[in-house]
Amino acid sequence: MVDSRLSEPGDAVRRRRECEGCGNRFTTYERTESNVTVLKRDGRRERFDDQKLLGGLERAANKRPVSSEQLEHLSESIAAAVRRSGPEVEASQIGDLAERGLAQLDPVSGILFASVYRNLADLDEVAETVQRYRDDPLPGADQLPLEGAQGPSEPRSNIDLSPLRGSQQAAQPRRSHARQP
């Protein structure tokens, strides 16, 4: 064995081996078998299938400027999140992760995915989805959305307020540093 380390999403061990006979190197990825059950909207349960997830992502991004490598990486990161979430996960959680990930790669692919996943019935619902993408910045893959939270650069942000006061009064300005001789 030449090398062994954790893979990018952290859910697999990547091993590199070299054949003593021919000198070629081979890479394998070893993952624990996943026994995650997906709870569907209609109450059915089925085993999580990462190939089914990748197929849905590929259909949504068909003929869009998204590479196969980007879709595979997204699929792997969603699958890793699903495996970390426990033995049972709701289909809506997987769908939300897929929609958010596609929208970060290509907003049109995200809308195409949402049109099927959210069963958008008419142009008004599509327009609402487009407006939601415009209004609500998408959190990064390693971030959770905060409902109603303000970012530190927003005018009503309390980042500069003293935690002891808790009011909307401006904090005392910092004193300048002592002068250097």
Number of C-alpha atoms within 10 A of each C-alpha: 11 10 10 14 12 13 14 12 14 12 19 16 16 17 17 15 15 14 10 8 6 7 9 9 12 12 14 12 14 13 12 9 7 15 13 19 20 22 18 13 10 6 9 9 15 13 12 21 14 16 13 11 20 21 14 18 24 21 13 21 24 13 10 12 11 15 14 13 9 12 21 18 15 22 25 19 21 24 24 17 16 23 20 12 11 12 12 17 19 15 16 15 15 18 18 15 19 25 23 22 24 27 19 18 18 15 18 17 25 23 24 20 24 22 17 12 15 16 11 17 10 9 9 10 14 18 13 12 18 15 11 12 17 11 9 9 10 16 13 11 13 6 8 9 11 9 6 6 8 13 12 11 9 9 8 10 13 19 13 13 15 14 10 6 10 9 11 12 11 11 14 9 7 6 6 6 6 6 5 4 3
